Amino acid sequence: MVSKKKSFSASVLGLLKRNEVLTALLILNVVLVASNLYMTRALPVADIVAAPEMQPQVQSKTQPKAQPAPAPTIAVSSDDDPSKGSPDAPLTLIEFGDYGCGYCGRFYTETLPLIVENYVNTGKVRYVYRDFLRGNSKAAEASECADDQGKFWEYHEILFKRSSDWRSKGIDAFKDYASELELNTETFNSCLDSGEKLAEAQKDTNDGSSYGVSGTPTFFINGFKFVGAQPYENFQAAIEQVLAQ
């Protein structure tokens, strides 16, 4: 009788132990489910949408970038203005400049010499200078008077290199430069005093305005507009691009 009671007790204890384990597992599972549910609700909607593992995997197609339209060319006349280089050069570089423009002076001293060396002297580029008046016209008139005696480029150089000098001295400085270059000073002085070259300088300016020039220096590279005293490397790239067409 005693052995039967012990056997029954052992069975009951075993069952209780198994139930404790099952109960513990059940409670743990409920806790985990509740925790996941809470975390999901606590996560902002935006974060849920942005979660990469929840996004459908869509194969994206790379769209080709739109190429910029080529800049239009403008039929720019070189008129009969002073030029350097072969008239048969495949490319014509026309500058509209003003002697009182500091950026024009920078182009003349820093960039133009390299263009002349690498492109004008090699027969690839013809360079033309045209006036675009922005202030006192007398410097432009003086250069035209010097041109009549075959000394345009020499006078052109003086005007850019001594801009502070002639700005302060005015017409007397222009006449002194003519004497330095051994021009016929009587003819030069008469030309400058009469104002006969103003019409030529004004014509250049009017032509430039009709081409869309609004500031100096402005360039046209075979009709492609190129604005500002940009570094030589920019001119080089533009010239090479036009030559390659």
C-alpha positions as protocol buffer text, in pm:
chain_id: "A"
residue {
  index: 1
  type: MET
  ca { x: 0 y: 0 z: 0 }
}
residue {
  index: 2
  type: VAL
  ca { x: 282 y: 233 z: 83 }
}
residue {
  index: 3
  type: SER
  ca { x: 460 y: 163 z: -246 }
}
residue {
  index: 4
  type: LYS
  ca { x: 148 y: 247 z: -443 }
}
residue {
  index: 5
  type: LYS
  ca { x: 119 y: 583 z: -265 }
}
residue {
  index: 6
  type: LYS
  ca { x: 484 y: 661 z: -338 }
}
residue {
  index: 7
  type: SER
  ca { x: 440 y: 571 z: -705 }
}
residue {
  index: 8
  type: PHE
  ca { x: 134 y: 796 z: -735 }
}
residue {
  index: 9
  type: SER
  ca { x: 314 y: 1083 z: -564 }
}
residue {
  index: 10
  type: ALA
  ca { x: 610 y: 1051 z: -797 }
}
residue {
  index: 11
  type: SER
  ca { x: 379 y: 1060 z: -1098 }
}
residue {
  index: 12
  type: VAL
  ca { x: 207 y: 1371 z: -971 }
}
residue {
  index: 13
  type: LEU
  ca { x: 537 y: 1547 z: -905 }
}
residue {
  index: 14
  type: GLY
  ca { x: 664 y: 1459 z: -1253 }
}
residue {
  index: 15
  type: LEU
  ca { x: 351 y: 1596 z: -1413 }
}
residue {
  index: 16
  type: LEU
  ca { x: 375 y: 1918 z: -1216 }
}
residue {
  index: 17
  type: LYS
  ca { x: 738 y: 1963 z: -1319 }
}
residue {
  index: 18
  type: ARG
  ca { x: 648 y: 1909 z: -1684 }
}
residue {
  index: 19
  type: ASN
  ca { x: 363 y: 2158 z: -1654 }
}
residue {
  index: 20
  type: GLU
  ca { x: 598 y: 2414 z: -1498 }
}
residue {
  index: 21
  type: VAL
  ca { x: 831 y: 2385 z: -1793 }
}
residue {
  index: 22
  type: LEU
  ca { x: 547 y: 2417 z: -2043 }
}
residue {
  index: 23
  type: THR
  ca { x: 403 y: 2706 z: -1849 }
}
residue {
  index: 24
  type: ALA
  ca { x: 738 y: 2880 z: -1842 }
}
residue {
  index: 25
  type: LEU
  ca { x: 780 y: 2833 z: -2217 }
}
residue {
  index: 26
  type: LEU
  ca { x: 430 y: 2962 z: -2279 }
}
residue {
  index: 27
  type: ILE
  ca { x: 493 y: 3271 z: -2065 }
}
residue {
  index: 28
  type: LEU
  ca { x: 825 y: 3338 z: -2242 }
}
residue {
  index: 29
  type: ASN
  ca { x: 659 y: 3312 z: -2582 }
}
residue {
  index: 30
  type: VAL
  ca { x: 387 y: 3555 z: -2477 }
}
residue {
  index: 31
  type: VAL
  ca { x: 650 y: 3804 z: -2355 }
}
residue {
  index: 32
  type: LEU
  ca { x: 844 y: 3784 z: -2681 }
}
residue {
  index: 33
  type: VAL
  ca { x: 534 y: 3835 z: -2894 }
}
residue {
  index: 34
  type: ALA
  ca { x: 426 y: 4132 z: -2683 }
}
residue {
  index: 35
  type: SER
  ca { x: 775 y: 4282 z: -2702 }
}
residue {
  index: 36
  type: ASN
  ca { x: 790 y: 4255 z: -3084 }
}
residue {
  index: 37
  type: LEU
  ca { x: 445 y: 4404 z: -3114 }
}
residue {
  index: 38
  type: TYR
  ca { x: 546 y: 4697 z: -2894 }
}
residue {
  index: 39
  type: MET
  ca { x: 867 y: 4761 z: -3086 }
}
residue {
  index: 40
  type: THR
  ca { x: 685 y: 4756 z: -3418 }
}
residue {
  index: 41
  type: ARG
  ca { x: 427 y: 5003 z: -3295 }
}
residue {
  index: 42
  type: ALA
  ca { x: 698 y: 5223 z: -3145 }
}
residue {
  index: 43
  type: LEU
  ca { x: 890 y: 5245 z: -3473 }
}
residue {
  index: 44
  type: PRO
  ca { x: 795 y: 5558 z: -3672 }
}
residue {
  index: 45
  type: VAL
  ca { x: 612 y: 5500 z: -3999 }
}
residue {
  index: 46
  type: ALA
  ca { x: 881 y: 5674 z: -4194 }
}
residue {
  index: 47
  type: ASP
  ca { x: 1143 y: 5437 z: -4057 }
}
residue {
  index: 48
  type: ILE
  ca { x: 936 y: 5140 z: -4148 }
}
residue {
  index: 49
  type: VAL
  ca { x: 890 y: 5256 z: -4503 }
}
residue {
  index: 50
  type: ALA
  ca { x: 1260 y: 5334 z: -4534 }
}
residue {
  index: 51
  type: ALA
  ca { x: 1380 y: 5003 z: -4394 }
}
residue {
  index: 52
  type: PRO
  ca { x: 1567 y: 4839 z: -4684 }
}
residue {
  index: 53
  type: GLU
  ca { x: 1472 y: 4485 z: -4593 }
}
residue {
  index: 54
  type: MET
  ca { x: 1106 y: 4584 z: -4628 }
}
residue {
  index: 55
  type: GLN
  ca { x: 1146 y: 4744 z: -4970 }
}
residue {
  index: 56
  type: PRO
  ca { x: 1070 y: 4555 z: -5289 }
}
residue {
  index: 57
  type: GLN
  ca { x: 1386 y: 4496 z: -5491 }
}
residue {
  index: 58
  type: VAL
  ca { x: 1330 y: 4686 z: -5817 }
}
residue {
  index: 59
  type: GLN
  ca { x: 1588 y: 4680 z: -6091 }
}
residue {
  index: 60
  type: SER
  ca { x: 1660 y: 5045 z: -6172 }
}
residue {
  index: 61
  type: LYS
  ca { x: 1744 y: 5152 z: -6524 }
}
residue {
  index: 62
  type: THR
  ca { x: 2004 y: 5424 z: -6565 }
}
residue {
  index: 63
  type: GLN
  ca { x: 1867 y: 5703 z: -6778 }
}
residue {
  index: 64
  type: PRO
  ca { x: 2116 y: 5866 z: -7016 }
}
residue {
  index: 65
  type: LYS
  ca { x: 2200 y: 6226 z: -6924 }
}
residue {
  index: 66
  type: ALA
  ca { x: 2067 y: 6487 z: -7160 }
}
residue {
  index: 67
  type: GLN
  ca { x: 2349 y: 6644 z: -7358 }
}
residue {
  index: 68
  type: PRO
  ca { x: 2355 y: 7025 z: -7369 }
}
residue {
  index: 69
  type: ALA
  ca { x: 2268 y: 7177 z: -7701 }
}
residue {
  index: 70
  type: PRO
  ca { x: 2567 y: 7324 z: -7883 }
}
residue {
  index: 71
  type: ALA
  ca { x: 2597 y: 7700 z: -7850 }
}
residue {
  index: 72
  type: PRO
  ca { x: 2481 y: 7883 z: -8160 }
}
residue {
  index: 73
  type: THR
  ca { x: 2743 y: 8050 z: -8373 }
}
residue {
  index: 74
  type: ILE
  ca { x: 2720 y: 8417 z: -8465 }
}
residue {
  index: 75
  type: ALA
  ca { x: 2835 y: 8558 z: -8794 }
}
residue {
  index: 76
  type: VAL
  ca { x: 3082 y: 8812 z: -8659 }
}
residue {
  index: 77
  type: SER
  ca { x: 3265 y: 9037 z: -8901 }
}
residue {
  index: 78
  type: SER
  ca { x: 3630 y: 9119 z: -8847 }
}
residue {
  index: 79
  type: ASP
  ca { x: 3566 y: 9434 z: -9051 }
}
residue {
  index: 80
  type: ASP
  ca { x: 3899 y: 9588 z: -9156 }
}
residue {
  index: 81
  type: ASP
  ca { x: 4033 y: 9597 z: -8802 }
}
residue {
  index: 82
  type: PRO
  ca { x: 4394 y: 9513 z: -8708 }
}
residue {
  index: 83
  type: SER
  ca { x: 4478 y: 9144 z: -8701 }
}
residue {
  index: 84
  type: LYS
  ca { x: 4761 y: 8901 z: -8632 }
}
residue {
  index: 85
  type: GLY
  ca { x: 4812 y: 8574 z: -8813 }
}
residue {
  index: 86
  type: SER
  ca { x: 4739 y: 8424 z: -9148 }
}
residue {
  index: 87
  type: PRO
  ca { x: 4417 y: 8532 z: -9322 }
}
residue {
  index: 88
  type: ASP
  ca { x: 4386 y: 8167 z: -9426 }
}
residue {
  index: 89
  type: ALA
  ca { x: 4391 y: 8036 z: -9067 }
}
residue {
  index: 90
  type: PRO
  ca { x: 4109 y: 7787 z: -9001 }
}
residue {
  index: 91
  type: LEU
  ca { x: 4000 y: 7975 z: -8689 }
}
residue {
  index: 92
  type: THR
  ca { x: 3939 y: 8346 z: -8629 }
}
residue {
  index: 93
  type: LEU
  ca { x: 3946 y: 8482 z: -8275 }
}
residue {
  index: 94
  type: ILE
  ca { x: 3785 y: 8825 z: -8252 }
}
residue {
  index: 95
  type: GLU
  ca { x: 3812 y: 9030 z: -7935 }
}
residue {
  index: 96
  type: PHE
  ca { x: 3592 y: 9325 z: -7845 }
}
residue {
  index: 97
  type: GLY
  ca { x: 3790 y: 9520 z: -7587 }
}
residue {
  index: 98
  type: ASP
  ca { x: 3844 y: 9856 z: -7424 }
}
residue {
  index: 99
  type: TYR
  ca { x: 4179 y: 10006 z: -7328 }
}
residue {
  index: 100
  type: GLY
  ca { x: 4044 y: 10123 z: -6995 }
}
residue {
  index: 101
  type: CYS
  ca { x: 3930 y: 9771 z: -6902 }
}
residue {
  index: 102
  type: GLY
  ca { x: 4156 y: 9602 z: -6645 }
}
residue {
  index: 103
  type: TYR
  ca { x: 4043 y: 9254 z: -6750 }
}
residue {
  index: 104
  type: CYS
  ca { x: 4133 y: 9335 z: -7111 }
}
residue {
  index: 105
  type: GLY
  ca { x: 4478 y: 9434 z: -6991 }
}
residue {
  index: 106
  type: ARG
  ca { x: 4509 y: 9106 z: -6802 }
}
residue {
  index: 107
  type: PHE
  ca { x: 4416 y: 8910 z: -7113 }
}
residue {
  index: 108
  type: TYR
  ca { x: 4670 y: 9105 z: -7317 }
}
residue {
  index: 109
  type: THR
  ca { x: 4958 y: 9048 z: -7077 }
}
residue {
  index: 110
  type: GLU
  ca { x: 4885 y: 8698 z: -6944 }
}
residue {
  index: 111
  type: THR
  ca { x: 4689 y: 8503 z: -7206 }
}
residue {
  index: 112
  type: LEU
  ca { x: 4731 y: 8654 z: -7550 }
}
residue {
  index: 113
  type: PRO
  ca { x: 5108 y: 8587 z: -7568 }
}
residue {
  index: 114
  type: LEU
  ca { x: 5045 y: 8213 z: -7527 }
}
residue {
  index: 115
  type: ILE
  ca { x: 4769 y: 8216 z: -7788 }
}
residue {
  index: 116
  type: VAL
  ca { x: 5000 y: 8398 z: -8029 }
}
residue {
  index: 117
  type: GLU
  ca { x: 5286 y: 8157 z: -7961 }
}
residue {
  index: 118
  type: ASN
  ca { x: 5088 y: 7834 z: -7988 }
}
residue {
  index: 119
  type: TYR
  ca { x: 4816 y: 7918 z: -8239 }
}
residue {
  index: 120
  type: VAL
  ca { x: 4871 y: 8246 z: -8425 }
}
residue {
  index: 121
  type: ASN
  ca { x: 5237 y: 8185 z: -8508 }
}
residue {
  index: 122
  type: THR
  ca { x: 5160 y: 7826 z: -8612 }
}
residue {
  index: 123
  type: GLY
  ca { x: 4897 y: 7934 z: -8865 }
}
residue {
  index: 124
  type: LYS
  ca { x: 4598 y: 7793 z: -8678 }
}
residue {
  index: 125
  type: VAL
  ca { x: 4442 y: 8116 z: -8552 }
}
residue {
  index: 126
  type: ARG
  ca { x: 4393 y: 8467 z: -8683 }
}
residue {
  index: 127
  type: TYR
  ca { x: 4345 y: 8718 z: -8401 }
}
residue {
  index: 128
  type: VAL
  ca { x: 4146 y: 9039 z: -8455 }
}
residue {
  index: 129
  type: TYR
  ca { x: 4104 y: 9331 z: -8215 }
}
residue {
  index: 130
  type: ARG
  ca { x: 3792 y: 9549 z: -8229 }
}
residue {
  index: 131
  type: ASP
  ca { x: 3698 y: 9838 z: -8001 }
}
residue {
  index: 132
  type: PHE
  ca { x: 3407 y: 9832 z: -7762 }
}
residue {
  index: 133
  type: LEU
  ca { x: 3389 y: 10171 z: -7598 }
}
residue {
  index: 134
  type: ARG
  ca { x: 3298 y: 10180 z: -7231 }
}
residue {
  index: 135
  type: GLY
  ca { x: 3436 y: 10519 z: -7135 }
}
residue {
  index: 136
  type: ASN
  ca { x: 3679 y: 10772 z: -7279 }
}
residue {
  index: 137
  type: SER
  ca { x: 3718 y: 10703 z: -7650 }
}
residue {
  index: 138
  type: LYS
  ca { x: 4049 y: 10885 z: -7697 }
}
residue {
  index: 139
  type: ALA
  ca { x: 4268 y: 10581 z: -7633 }
}
residue {
  index: 140
  type: ALA
  ca { x: 4085 y: 10390 z: -7907 }
}
residue {
  index: 141
  type: GLU
  ca { x: 4108 y: 10690 z: -8138 }
}
residue {
  index: 142
  type: ALA
  ca { x: 4482 y: 10720 z: -8072 }
}
residue {
  index: 143
  type: SER
  ca { x: 4534 y: 10354 z: -8161 }
}
residue {
  index: 144
  type: GLU
  ca { x: 4351 y: 10408 z: -8489 }
}
residue {
  index: 145
  type: CYS
  ca { x: 4569 y: 10711 z: -8566 }
}
residue {
  index: 146
  type: ALA
  ca { x: 4877 y: 10496 z: -8499 }
}
residue {
  index: 147
  type: ASP
  ca { x: 4733 y: 10230 z: -8727 }
}
residue {
  index: 148
  type: ASP
  ca { x: 4732 y: 10479 z: -9013 }
}
residue {
  index: 149
  type: GLN
  ca { x: 5113 y: 10488 z: -8980 }
}
residue {
  index: 150
  type: GLY
  ca { x: 5155 y: 10111 z: -8947 }
}
residue {
  index: 151
  type: LYS
  ca { x: 5222 y: 10105 z: -8572 }
}
residue {
  index: 152
  type: PHE
  ca { x: 4892 y: 9977 z: -8433 }
}
residue {
  index: 153
  type: TRP
  ca { x: 5025 y: 9681 z: -8232 }
}
residue {
  index: 154
  type: GLU
  ca { x: 5313 y: 9877 z: -8085 }
}
residue {
  index: 155
  type: TYR
  ca { x: 5074 y: 10150 z: -7974 }
}
residue {
  index: 156
  type: HIS
  ca { x: 4821 y: 9888 z: -7857 }
}
residue {
  index: 157
  type: GLU
  ca { x: 5085 y: 9745 z: -7623 }
}
residue {
  index: 158
  type: ILE
  ca { x: 5171 y: 10083 z: -7475 }
}
residue {
  index: 159
  type: LEU
  ca { x: 4805 y: 10160 z: -7405 }
}
residue {
  index: 160
  type: PHE
  ca { x: 4759 y: 9843 z: -7203 }
}
residue {
  index: 161
  type: LYS
  ca { x: 5091 y: 9855 z: -7022 }
}
residue {
  index: 162
  type: ARG
  ca { x: 5066 y: 10223 z: -6927 }
}
residue {
  index: 163
  type: SER
  ca { x: 4696 y: 10260 z: -6857 }
}
residue {
  index: 164
  type: SER
  ca { x: 4750 y: 10439 z: -6525 }
}
residue {
  index: 165
  type: ASP
  ca { x: 4979 y: 10688 z: -6702 }
}
residue {
  index: 166
  type: TRP
  ca { x: 4742 y: 10797 z: -6978 }
}
residue {
  index: 167
  type: ARG
  ca { x: 4444 y: 10792 z: -6743 }
}
residue {
  index: 168
  type: SER
  ca { x: 4607 y: 11069 z: -6543 }
}
residue {
  index: 169
  type: LYS
  ca { x: 4775 y: 11263 z: -6824 }
}
residue {
  index: 170
  type: GLY
  ca { x: 4512 y: 11230 z: -7096 }
}
residue {
  index: 171
  type: ILE
  ca { x: 4576 y: 11341 z: -7454 }
}
residue {
  index: 172
  type: ASP
  ca { x: 4929 y: 11462 z: -7382 }
}
residue {
  index: 173
  type: ALA
  ca { x: 5027 y: 11105 z: -7295 }
}
residue {
  index: 174
  type: PHE
  ca { x: 4888 y: 10975 z: -7626 }
}
residue {
  index: 175
  type: LYS
  ca { x: 5096 y: 11228 z: -7815 }
}
residue {
  index: 176
  type: ASP
  ca { x: 5407 y: 11137 z: -7616 }
}
residue {
  index: 177
  type: TYR
  ca { x: 5362 y: 10771 z: -7710 }
}
residue {
  index: 178
  type: ALA
  ca { x: 5345 y: 10865 z: -8077 }
}
residue {
  index: 179
  type: SER
  ca { x: 5676 y: 11046 z: -8040 }
}
residue {
  index: 180
  type: GLU
  ca { x: 5831 y: 10742 z: -7864 }
}
residue {
  index: 181
  type: LEU
  ca { x: 5729 y: 10521 z: -8154 }
}
residue {
  index: 182
  type: GLU
  ca { x: 5877 y: 10770 z: -8399 }
}
residue {
  index: 183
  type: LEU
  ca { x: 5548 y: 10837 z: -8572 }
}
residue {
  index: 184
  type: ASN
  ca { x: 5493 y: 11153 z: -8770 }
}
residue {
  index: 185
  type: THR
  ca { x: 5373 y: 11349 z: -8470 }
}
residue {
  index: 186
  type: GLU
  ca { x: 5222 y: 11632 z: -8671 }
}
residue {
  index: 187
  type: THR
  ca { x: 5002 y: 11388 z: -8862 }
}
residue {
  index: 188
  type: PHE
  ca { x: 4922 y: 11188 z: -8550 }
}
residue {
  index: 189
  type: ASN
  ca { x: 4832 y: 11493 z: -8342 }
}
residue {
  index: 190
  type: SER
  ca { x: 4609 y: 11628 z: -8615 }
}
residue {
  index: 191
  type: CYS
  ca { x: 4434 y: 11291 z: -8645 }
}
residue {
  index: 192
  type: LEU
  ca { x: 4376 y: 11269 z: -8271 }
}
residue {
  index: 193
  type: ASP
  ca { x: 4267 y: 11631 z: -8221 }
}
residue {
  index: 194
  type: SER
  ca { x: 4018 y: 11620 z: -8507 }
}
residue {
  index: 195
  type: GLY
  ca { x: 3826 y: 11325 z: -8365 }
}
residue {
  index: 196
  type: GLU
  ca { x: 3812 y: 11170 z: -8709 }
}
residue {
  index: 197
  type: LYS
  ca { x: 3860 y: 10817 z: -8571 }
}
residue {
  index: 198
  type: LEU
  ca { x: 3567 y: 10830 z: -8331 }
}
residue {
  index: 199
  type: ALA
  ca { x: 3328 y: 10705 z: -8597 }
}
residue {
  index: 200
  type: GLU
  ca { x: 3544 y: 10395 z: -8655 }
}
residue {
  index: 201
  type: ALA
  ca { x: 3560 y: 10313 z: -8284 }
}
residue {
  index: 202
  type: GLN
  ca { x: 3188 y: 10372 z: -8249 }
}
residue {
  index: 203
  type: LYS
  ca { x: 3113 y: 10145 z: -8544 }
}
residue {
  index: 204
  type: ASP
  ca { x: 3303 y: 9862 z: -8375 }
}
residue {
  index: 205
  type: THR
  ca { x: 3102 y: 9924 z: -8059 }
}
residue {
  index: 206
  type: ASN
  ca { x: 2771 y: 9923 z: -8243 }
}
residue {
  index: 207
  type: ASP
  ca { x: 2866 y: 9603 z: -8423 }
}
residue {
  index: 208
  type: GLY
  ca { x: 2961 y: 9443 z: -8094 }
}
residue {
  index: 209
  type: SER
  ca { x: 2627 y: 9535 z: -7941 }
}
residue {
  index: 210
  type: SER
  ca { x: 2447 y: 9378 z: -8235 }
}
residue {
  index: 211
  type: TYR
  ca { x: 2638 y: 9055 z: -8165 }
}
residue {
  index: 212
  type: GLY
  ca { x: 2531 y: 9056 z: -7801 }
}
residue {
  index: 213
  type: VAL
  ca { x: 2843 y: 9210 z: -7649 }
}
residue {
  index: 214
  type: SER
  ca { x: 2763 y: 9385 z: -7323 }
}
residue {
  index: 215
  type: GLY
  ca { x: 3099 y: 9387 z: -7145 }
}
residue {
  index: 216
  type: THR
  ca { x: 3469 y: 9355 z: -7210 }
}
residue {
  index: 217
  type: PRO
  ca { x: 3654 y: 9155 z: -7301 }
}
residue {
  index: 218
  type: THR
  ca { x: 3419 y: 8946 z: -7514 }
}
residue {
  index: 219
  type: PHE
  ca { x: 3554 y: 8705 z: -7774 }
}
residue {
  index: 220
  type: PHE
  ca { x: 3415 y: 8514 z: -8069 }
}
residue {
  index: 221
  type: ILE
  ca { x: 3593 y: 8194 z: -8165 }
}
residue {
  index: 222
  type: ASN
  ca { x: 3472 y: 8117 z: -8517 }
}
residue {
  index: 223
  type: GLY
  ca { x: 3143 y: 8268 z: -8408 }
}
residue {
  index: 224
  type: PHE
  ca { x: 3122 y: 8098 z: -8066 }
}
residue {
  index: 225
  type: LYS
  ca { x: 3084 y: 8358 z: -7791 }
}
residue {
  index: 226
  type: PHE
  ca { x: 3345 y: 8341 z: -7516 }
}
residue {
  index: 227
  type: VAL
  ca { x: 3325 y: 8598 z: -7237 }
}
residue {
  index: 228
  type: GLY
  ca { x: 3584 y: 8726 z: -6992 }
}
residue {
  index: 229
  type: ALA
  ca { x: 3959 y: 8726 z: -6933 }
}
residue {
  index: 230
  type: GLN
  ca { x: 3965 y: 8353 z: -6870 }
}
residue {
  index: 231
  type: PRO
  ca { x: 4284 y: 8151 z: -6815 }
}
residue {
  index: 232
  type: TYR
  ca { x: 4482 y: 8037 z: -7115 }
}
residue {
  index: 233
  type: GLU
  ca { x: 4380 y: 7675 z: -7051 }
}
residue {
  index: 234
  type: ASN
  ca { x: 4014 y: 7767 z: -7109 }
}
residue {
  index: 235
  type: PHE
  ca { x: 4097 y: 7939 z: -7438 }
}
residue {
  index: 236
  type: GLN
  ca { x: 4311 y: 7642 z: -7536 }
}
residue {
  index: 237
  type: ALA
  ca { x: 4027 y: 7397 z: -7471 }
}
residue {
  index: 238
  type: ALA
  ca { x: 3778 y: 7611 z: -7664 }
}
residue {
  index: 239
  type: ILE
  ca { x: 4014 y: 7661 z: -7958 }
}
residue {
  index: 240
  type: GLU
  ca { x: 4098 y: 7291 z: -7978 }
}
residue {
  index: 241
  type: GLN
  ca { x: 3728 y: 7201 z: -7966 }
}
residue {
  index: 242
  type: VAL
  ca { x: 3646 y: 7438 z: -8253 }
}
residue {
  index: 243
  type: LEU
  ca { x: 3947 y: 7323 z: -8456 }
}
residue {
  index: 244
  type: ALA
  ca { x: 3834 y: 6962 z: -8417 }
}
residue {
  index: 245
  type: GLN
  ca { x: 3492 y: 7029 z: -8566 }
}
